[in-house]
Amino acid sequence: MLAGVVGLCFWLLGGGLAPALAQTTNPRRPGSVPTQPARNLNYDRNSPQSPPPPGERNVGQPSLPGVSRKPAPSLTPDSTGLAVDTSRRVRDSLNVVILKRRSQVETTVKYGAKDSIQFDITTKIAKLYNKANVDYGKMNMKAALITVNYGTNTVQAIGRRDTVKHRMVDQPLFKDEAGTYSAGNISYNFKTKKGKIAEVVTQQGEGYIHAEVVKKLPDNDFYGLHGRYTTCNLEHPHFYIEAGKMKVIPGQKVVTGPFHMVIADVPLPIGLPFGYFPTPHAGRGSGFIIPTFGQGQQRGYSLTNGGYYWAPNDYIGLRVTGDFYAGNADRIGGYGLATELTYRKRYKYQGSFRFTYANQPTAPLLTTTSAVNSDYLYSNSVNTFWISWNHSPTPLPGGGVFSASVQAGSSSYNRVNTLNPRQLLSATFSSTISYSKQSRRLPINYAVQLSQSQNVQTGAMDFTLPNFNLGLARQYPYLLFTKQSRGAWYEQFALSYNLVAQNRISNLVPARSLAADVPLLGGSTTAYTIPVSFANVGRLLHNAQNGMQHQFQITLPGFALVGRHIQVQPSVNYGETWYSQRLQYSYLERVRAVKVDTISPAFERAYSYSANVSASTNFYGTVVFKGDHYVKAIRHKVAPSISYAYSPDLAKNSQYDAFLGGAPTFGSLQSAYNNRILDPRQFTRYQGVYQSQASTQLSQVAFTLQNQIEMKVRNNRDTTGTDPYKKVSLADGIDLAIAYNFGSGRRDARGRPVDSLKLSNLSLGYRVQVAKKLNVVVSSAFSFYQRDSTGRLINRYLFEGNDKFRLARLLNANLSLGYQFNPAARPKSKANIPRAVAPSNDPVLGSPLQQQIYADYIDFDIPWEATIQYTASYTTSGAPIRPTLYGYVPLLSGNSVSVNGSVKLTPNLRLSTQLNYDLVKQEFALPTINFTRDLHCWQISGLWIPVGPYRGYNFTIAAKSSLLQDLKLNRNKTILNR
């Protein structure tokens, strides 16, 4: 079977069907619906399945390279020929008798012809020659010759033969409220609204109906003899369903008798006793989804992606599908359920909601050597699920904004239930549901947010239910009393306020331990997770933490120094944190240990205040080269900034005392462990989501330096002299940051310093974009202190006590190189199509794109595109490494190359690939190769994962039309159905 499928694939890809696709001798039918583009046939139940609505762009992260970001094509045909049914058939449900007029002709008949009109008064017959046209109410008829008989209330139309080109031209075209019919001969009674049409072609929805003879009824139903139904818009279709008899109800359905399929004029020997084809009004309708048959080595025979699609209106579409695996031996292979809800209201919002559930084995069903592969993956749980929700609103002035981005589910679900690389290789997922609003009349804004984050590797989950934020925009008190500003210095006084309240629930219970290894009574010495279930709601709520922060900022008047070149800005901050519970420590001298009690409910208040002042400036340096040189000038911009921050040590106040009995109790503990360095701040009484505002004394000076270097060079592409030079960036940013704390630091009860590392790490970064193609990002961090044998930093600089001078030690470094081919360097090139590429990890370059809502279309207008990304990271180990003990240690902790690209091999064949290679482990991480062959009204799609535990393939031949989406041949063997 596999050999036959592969042979068919190569026959189709190699041009076996190419002669049938030549449209030069088989033109598109005039006025028909444009050919639908090829879709990305993704049978991953976690990926979007519904295409975007006509005229809508598919935003979000592309599923693979080479997809289209153009508006979805319309299903509305041209106005010059065939027209889609634009009105539903309406029957008289009350059966009301309508009084007839005296005249047989109920309205004015308008007619015309290009050649001549012949009228016989005796017989009441009019003949119109050459491009004749007759309008009667909602009926319109065009033909080479039209004969109107007013005596019998009939009209006949025929075409004529072109003796030069030897083909029929000006064939009859009949149009009424039910649709448009192209035929060889038409006879119509405009009184009874009955007609007989020979060699007819009409469009119903996305389909076309060909018939030798059609009998049209007054209610717009018609019966056809020797009919053909197809979704191909060519005059000679590539395929069609042939039936002896059929009935068509416009805008609803097509019903046929026994039929068989014909592909490329070759009738297939397989047929069915009857056929039912829905033709929904306006292109949308409900219907069943035929499942795909498959067979797996472990899970047995299967029926997947079968279900029902429900479209109740133009705003909502619901897709419900299921999977079933027969299994092997005496066990079933499992089952699954997938739901996808897409909704959209123009100028309001759009979104999609997907819920998937899977029941799969956690171990091989067959244990024979030939049936088991050691690298096959299995789920850790029998029942798993995943939820995806993306809601994107359209912001309106003064209105609230509700948005949602949800990715959550079972920790082991993505292990065996998806082929999406981003979802499969990600270790953490986060979800956010938020509502925010800015008052139109008051300077107040607020936001309510529900969030969740989880680590699928460790099983840890955090829920923020809720996070409330209330903000008061910066207010200038002087302007509240006067409407006119005089520019005085005191007018710069400003005040702002921000309230943040949060309640966080986590299933991770941390280990209970104290500083300096002081013995602790009760609690667990190791961290553990609470299973998230309704049965453990009480334990999860008991592990919850909450708090509320008030933040006040007072902006003082700024001033300038050195001729207004240095801008100085002072500010004062005051904050309070409120807690609903506290910790109380008790020292038990008998067991020489500490006991911790949680007091809840309680109201605890911690406050802090600080002062800041910052000074910044910009200065430039320019070097100009005289003469006719390629480099005209080089400019260097330097932006230094220095700031000073001060906050006192408030932990000495009595309200921060956490020991029962106060300072004497802590003194007893200190006496018992005289050889330990104990700091009272390490025994905080505040229990909540926010750390205590009472920190160590801070008297810190911070310095940052930003550099930008640009070069002006000759523009070789300028031929008019209007733009002789262009700018080239040598460095978009060379950034440096360092700080020094003059404060006393943390000290124990005896006044001994606990930590005195006053000099912070030095961070150094470099970024540049070369020729709009190459993105270079480098970041690093350096330390100035020595380490002991355990890797702990000690208060001794690197240059102290060493024979060899050494100023700093590299802690970590990261390098990211990204090169995008097919750039915007050639504006007139066909390859220059704007693409939405995923940004690098550098925050300056932007944030990742949002989730997808609709399925992707393949874009064959792009000749080729490619993106290569190289990332390398170096991290110093926590303790000095001895190669004799640890063996070979790689220099780089991370070293990988990723290549994403697509190429149009032929006008209708596109190949795309996504390759990720880990140079440290020397292995590929989920390499995928996709191809799509556009066969006009059909398409071929394939997926191949050559190596790794997810290796497999998926091959599909399917019709493009959504009406015949179940007309397909699929062969697959992936992790989804093994």
Secondary structure, 3 states (H helix, E strand, C coil): CHHHHHHHHHHHHCCCCHHHHCCCCCCECCCCCCCCCCECCCCCCCCCCCCCCCCCCCCCCCCCCCECCCCCCCCCCCCCCCCCCCCCCCCCCCCCCCCCCCCCCCCCEEEECCCEEEEECCCCEEEEEEEEEEEECCEEEEEEEEEEECCCCEEEEECEEECCCCEEECCCEEEECCEEEECCEEEEECCCCEEEEEEEEEEECCEEEEEEEEEECCCCCEEEEEEEEECCCECCCCEEEEEEEEEEECCCEEEECCEEEEECCEEEEEEECCEEEECCHHHCCCEEECCEEEEECCCEEEEEEEEEEECCCCCEEEEEEEEEECCECCECCEEEEEEEEEEEECCCEEEEEEEEEEECCCCCCCCCCCCCCCCCCCCCCCEEEEEEEEEEECCCCCCCEEEEEEEEECCCHHHHCCCCHHHHHCCEEEEEEEEEEECCCCCEEEEEEEEEEEECCCCCEEEEEEEEEEEEEEECHHHHHCCCCCCCHHHHCEEEEEEEEEEEEECEECCCCCHHHCCEECCCCCCEECCCCHHHHHHHHHCCEEEEEEEEEEECCCEEECCCCEEEEEEEEEEEEEECCEEEEEEECCCCEEEEEEECCCCEEEEEEEEEEEEECCEEEEEECCCCCCEEEEEEEEEEEEEEEEECCCCCCHHHCCECCCHHHHHHHHHHCCCCCCCHHHCCCECCCCCCCCCCCEEEEEEEEEEEEEEEEECCCCCCCCCCEEEEEEEEEEEEEEEEECCCCEECCCCCEEECCCECCEEEEEEEEECCCEEEEEEEEEECEEECCCCCEEEEECCCCCCCCCCCEEEEEEEEEEEECCCCCCCCCCCCCCCCCCCCCCHHHCCCCCCCCCCCEECCCCCEEEEEEEEEEEECCCCCCCHHHHCCCCCCCEEEEEEEEEEEEECCEEEEEEEEEECCCCEECCCEEEEEEEECCEEEEEEEECCCCCCEEEEEEEECCHHHCCCEEEEEECCCCC
